[in-house]
Amino acid sequence: MLIGPGGSGKTSLANVLNGIEGPARRTQNMVYGEKTLDVPGVYLESPWMHKHMIAAAQDASHVLMLVRQSSCRESYPPGFAKAFRVPVIGVITGSGEKPENDGWCIRQLRKTGVLGPCFHINLGDKTGLCELMEALYLYTR
């Protein structure tokens, strides 16, 4: 399950994980892919939708919480990761775009309750994808 604010790269990452090529389209509803559940950013931005994300996570093996390195916008409520009963993985997208924001991104993910390592990825040059995919494989075994 991929969650994050609008523009954080959820659909693009879901396409990569599902082996889909081509441009990503804006997601307005939850989209079940072969290996992913892509949740629209509006679900995170609307507190009354949080319960739907928590319920949908019952079908997930893990949750990826995304933040974009180029955007210092608080999107997650404190401790939100603790609402999920599956492992939660922090992902910083657009890695390398604004490295000076990296500390802020990590603090944001820690504040939500992400405990494990935060993966830095950039879909443009495929940086960090192998490491993230290895971690996902380990969590699903």
URGI-V419088 format. One record per residue. N is the residue number from 1. RES is the residue in three letters. SS is DSSP state (a for helix, b for strand, c for the rest). PSI is psi as a letter, one per 20 degrees, with the letter a starting at -180 (999 if undefined). NEAR is the number of other ideal C-beta (glycine too) atoms within 8 Angstrom. Layout:
# URGI-V419088
n=N res=RES ss=SS psi=PSI near=NEAR
n=N res=RES ss=SS psi=PSI near=NEAR
This chain:
# URGI-V419088
n=1 res=MET ss=c psi=p near=14
n=2 res=LEU ss=b psi=p near=13
n=3 res=ILE ss=b psi=q near=12
n=4 res=GLY ss=b psi=r near=16
n=5 res=PRO ss=c psi=r near=13
n=6 res=GLY ss=c psi=p near=7
n=7 res=GLY ss=c psi=j near=7
n=8 res=SER ss=c psi=i near=12
n=9 res=GLY ss=c psi=j near=12
n=10 res=LYS ss=a psi=g near=14
n=11 res=THR ss=a psi=h near=12
n=12 res=SER ss=a psi=g near=9
n=13 res=LEU ss=a psi=g near=15
n=14 res=ALA ss=a psi=g near=14
n=15 res=ASN ss=a psi=g near=12
n=16 res=VAL ss=a psi=g near=10
n=17 res=LEU ss=a psi=h near=11
n=18 res=ASN ss=a psi=i near=10
n=19 res=GLY ss=c psi=k near=6
n=20 res=ILE ss=c psi=p near=8
n=21 res=GLU ss=c psi=q near=4
n=22 res=GLY ss=c psi=r near=5
n=23 res=PRO ss=c psi=q near=3
n=24 res=ALA ss=c psi=q near=7
n=25 res=ARG ss=c psi=q near=5
n=26 res=ARG ss=c psi=p near=5
n=27 res=THR ss=c psi=p near=11
n=28 res=GLN ss=c psi=i near=5
n=29 res=ASN ss=c psi=r near=5
n=30 res=MET ss=c psi=p near=11
n=31 res=VAL ss=b psi=o near=10
n=32 res=TYR ss=b psi=o near=5
n=33 res=GLY ss=c psi=a near=12
n=34 res=GLU ss=c psi=g near=5
n=35 res=LYS ss=c psi=j near=5
n=36 res=THR ss=c psi=r near=12
n=37 res=LEU ss=b psi=o near=12
n=38 res=ASP ss=b psi=o near=12
n=39 res=VAL ss=c psi=p near=14
n=40 res=PRO ss=c psi=q near=10
n=41 res=GLY ss=a psi=h near=13
n=42 res=VAL ss=a psi=h near=9
n=43 res=TYR ss=a psi=h near=13
n=44 res=LEU ss=a psi=h near=14
n=45 res=GLU ss=a psi=i near=8
n=46 res=SER ss=c psi=o near=8
n=47 res=PRO ss=a psi=h near=5
n=48 res=TRP ss=a psi=i near=5
n=49 res=MET ss=a psi=i near=10
n=50 res=HIS ss=a psi=h near=13
n=51 res=LYS ss=a psi=h near=7
n=52 res=HIS ss=a psi=h near=9
n=53 res=MET ss=a psi=g near=13
n=54 res=ILE ss=a psi=g near=9
n=55 res=ALA ss=a psi=g near=7
n=56 res=ALA ss=a psi=h near=12
n=57 res=ALA ss=a psi=i near=12
n=58 res=GLN ss=a psi=h near=6
n=59 res=ASP ss=a psi=i near=6
n=60 res=ALA ss=c psi=q near=11
n=61 res=SER ss=c psi=h near=6
n=62 res=HIS ss=b psi=r near=12
n=63 res=VAL ss=b psi=p near=14
n=64 res=LEU ss=b psi=p near=12
n=65 res=MET ss=b psi=o near=16
n=66 res=LEU ss=b psi=q near=15
n=67 res=VAL ss=b psi=q near=16
n=68 res=ARG ss=b psi=p near=14
n=69 res=GLN ss=c psi=h near=16
n=70 res=SER ss=c psi=i near=7
n=71 res=SER ss=c psi=o near=10
n=72 res=CYS ss=c psi=m near=4
n=73 res=ARG ss=c psi=p near=5
n=74 res=GLU ss=c psi=p near=4
n=75 res=SER ss=c psi=h near=10
n=76 res=TYR ss=c psi=q near=11
n=77 res=PRO ss=c psi=q near=7
n=78 res=PRO ss=c psi=p near=7
n=79 res=GLY ss=c psi=j near=9
n=80 res=PHE ss=a psi=h near=11
n=81 res=ALA ss=a psi=h near=13
n=82 res=LYS ss=a psi=i near=6
n=83 res=ALA ss=a psi=i near=7
n=84 res=PHE ss=c psi=q near=10
n=85 res=ARG ss=c psi=j near=4
n=86 res=VAL ss=c psi=r near=10
n=87 res=PRO ss=b psi=q near=8
n=88 res=VAL ss=b psi=p near=14
n=89 res=ILE ss=b psi=p near=15
n=90 res=GLY ss=b psi=p near=13
n=91 res=VAL ss=b psi=p near=14
n=92 res=ILE ss=b psi=o near=17
n=93 res=THR ss=b psi=r near=15
n=94 res=GLY ss=c psi=k near=11
n=95 res=SER ss=c psi=p near=11
n=96 res=GLY ss=c psi=i near=7
n=97 res=GLU ss=c psi=g near=9
n=98 res=LYS ss=c psi=m near=7
n=99 res=PRO ss=a psi=h near=7
n=100 res=GLU ss=a psi=i near=4
n=101 res=ASN ss=a psi=i near=11
n=102 res=ASP ss=a psi=g near=10
n=103 res=GLY ss=a psi=g near=6
n=104 res=TRP ss=a psi=g near=8
n=105 res=CYS ss=a psi=g near=12
n=106 res=ILE ss=a psi=g near=11
n=107 res=ARG ss=a psi=h near=8
n=108 res=GLN ss=a psi=g near=12
n=109 res=LEU ss=a psi=h near=13
n=110 res=ARG ss=a psi=g near=8
n=111 res=LYS ss=a psi=h near=9
n=112 res=THR ss=a psi=i near=13
n=113 res=GLY ss=c psi=j near=11
n=114 res=VAL ss=c psi=p near=12
n=115 res=LEU ss=c psi=h near=5
n=116 res=GLY ss=c psi=a near=8
n=117 res=PRO ss=c psi=q near=5
n=118 res=CYS ss=b psi=p near=11
n=119 res=PHE ss=b psi=p near=12
n=120 res=HIS ss=b psi=o near=10
n=121 res=ILE ss=c psi=q near=13
n=122 res=ASN ss=b psi=o near=13
n=123 res=LEU ss=c psi=h near=10
n=124 res=GLY ss=c psi=g near=4
n=125 res=ASP ss=c psi=j near=4
n=126 res=LYS ss=c psi=j near=7
n=127 res=THR ss=b psi=p near=9
n=128 res=GLY ss=c psi=i near=11
n=129 res=LEU ss=a psi=g near=10
n=130 res=CYS ss=a psi=g near=6
n=131 res=GLU ss=a psi=g near=8
n=132 res=LEU ss=a psi=g near=12
n=133 res=MET ss=a psi=h near=9
n=134 res=GLU ss=a psi=g near=8
n=135 res=ALA ss=a psi=g near=11
n=136 res=LEU ss=a psi=h near=11
n=137 res=TYR ss=a psi=g near=8
n=138 res=LEU ss=a psi=h near=7
n=139 res=TYR ss=a psi=h near=10
n=140 res=THR ss=a psi=i near=7
n=141 res=ARG ss=c psi=999 near=4
